[in-house]
């Protein structure tokens, strides 16, 4: 008999009823150190007092109005984002998947309006994850996501990750855009080297191809800069943002240059809930906090200590872990043991992590993680690894 909640997730036997910063409290009272943050969503931790106050204040005034009206909270957040990034304009959504759909539409409409309707093909990369809508799964192209869902949206080409020669050869007079995550999340915490992002920007400029950065998981302070591409000193034409920007409240955004967005006029796109006053009020508070230089400096300091500790963890447990990868507080442990086994061992040790491709264990803690919590996280991961070793030896 099918459960009342559609069983599309293999859910862990945990039911959390309260959150406090980097901690989640189970219904039975157990406390878990959350190194997943709802998969990079709770950027400022659980029940952050400033976000709670902002949400409460806005909830007492106005929750939702249609986008047929001007929404001051939306305009405020859009101006904050354009002031702090490459972008000239912003469209708000409720999720990362919705940002993928608009990015695809925007890129294709751009070339159509420029007199090149044949330029519809978008190049993506193996290991990518851009959401679970039909357009987003067609972009990623992995069998796990597309099998059984019928004919895919045409116009996508997937290349091997890091194959520069194949990328140059793949761009033709039908190419519309290249879409890439500066740091792959679901694909196994794989950062694109700075020189590769620079080369990609140059190649797109040379061929008149739009460059789309998917920063849904790696953006909003996660890597120690407001957005991950800033480390490389390059900018996209279109950028997808979600997860951390709402601090736990559903919110996404597509940022674009004026030129890239030039085809998106009244009637070409819309959203019922996107950019509602509640979401945008919270998003503005998140951005205010996360974009502060002192906040980002602290993310880099804390992440340095965590990474150093993880390197020691790998050295102590060579049969469980292989190496550390990633940037900022978007870190991965390449595993020798099955990453799903380590996740489960973490449940017993009171620490929450997230599995990813390439047998990688993702660590995406709140950006507000403290030194004491780093120490506790390392101790609990050590306990989980030791338990696995003991079970294997027995």
Secondary structure as UniProt FT lines:
FT   STRAND          16..21
FT   STRAND          23..26
FT   TURN            27..28
FT   STRAND          31..34
FT   HELIX           37..40
FT   TURN            43..44
FT   HELIX           49..59
FT   TURN            60..61
FT   TURN            67..68
FT   HELIX           72..84
FT   STRAND          89..93
FT   HELIX           96..113
FT   TURN            114..115
FT   TURN            117..118
FT   STRAND          121..125
FT   TURN            126..127
FT   HELIX           134..140
FT   HELIX           143..146
FT   TURN            147..148
FT   STRAND          156..159
FT   TURN            161..162
FT   HELIX           164..170
FT   TURN            173..174
FT   STRAND          175..180
FT   STRAND          183..184
FT   TURN            186..188
FT   STRAND          190..191
FT   HELIX           194..207
FT   STRAND          210..214
FT   TURN            216..223
FT   HELIX           228..232
FT   STRAND          238..241
FT   HELIX           243..246
FT   TURN            247..248
FT   STRAND          252..256
FT   TURN            258..263
FT   TURN            266..267
FT   TURN            274..275
FT   HELIX           277..290
FT   HELIX           293..316
FT   TURN            318..320
FT   STRAND          321..327
FT   TURN            328..329
FT   STRAND          330..335
FT   HELIX           339..349
FT   STRAND          351..352
FT   STRAND          354..356
FT   TURN            357..359
FT   STRAND          360..363
FT   TURN            367..368
FT   HELIX           371..393
//
